[in-house]
């Protein structure tokens, strides 16, 4: 079921956009988020810690953007 959903998302995305940058996201980012979802599915404390880490990273990147720091992620 998840594979069908991901495949449908890719196909809908490829209708309007050249797939050059999509390969980078498909190979690297999607498996990471799927693995994080499986790791935190039944563990609310781990999910809260992960959300806090992402919130802190988002805050750091937002401050860096506002102060025009050169940050490569």
N, C-alpha and C positions, 0 to 999 in steps of 0.2 A: 504494500500500500504506500509506504513512504517513497519507494523508488518511483512508482507511478506519479506521485505528486511532484517529486523533483524533476522528473522527465517532462511533465506537463509545463512546469515553470520555465524550464530551459527552452522548450519549444515555443512557448508564448513570447519569451524574451527575444529569441532569435528571429522572430518575424520582422521586427523593426530595427534591430541593431546588428551590426557586424559582430561576429562571435570572437573577435580577437582578444578582448579583455575578459570575456566571460570564462574562458578556459582557466585563467588564473584564479578566479573565484571558485570555480567548480572543483578544481583539483586541490586547493588549499583550504579555503574558508569553510565550505559546507561540511566536510568531514569533521572538522574541529567542533562546530556547533552541534552536530548530531551526536558526537561523543560526549560533549558537555551535557546535553539533554539526557542522555542515558545515565551519566554519572550522577546527576542531581535529581533524577525522577522521583525516587522514594526517600530522599534525604533533605528535609527542609532546612536544616542548619547549613549544610553544604551549599544549597541553593542561595541562601541569604548571604553567605560569605562570598560566593561568586558574584552575586549582584552588587555587593559592596565594592568588590575589586573593580568591576566594570564601571561603577559610578565614580570611583576615585580616578580611574584612568580617563574617563570622560571629562571630569572636572579639570584635570591636569592639561589635557589637550585643549579644552576651551580657554583656559587662562593663557596657554601658549599661543593660541590663535589671536586672542585679544591683544596680547603684548607683542605680537609679531615675532615670536621665537621661531627659529628654524628647527622643526621637529620632524624627523623621519620615522614613520611607523610602518 
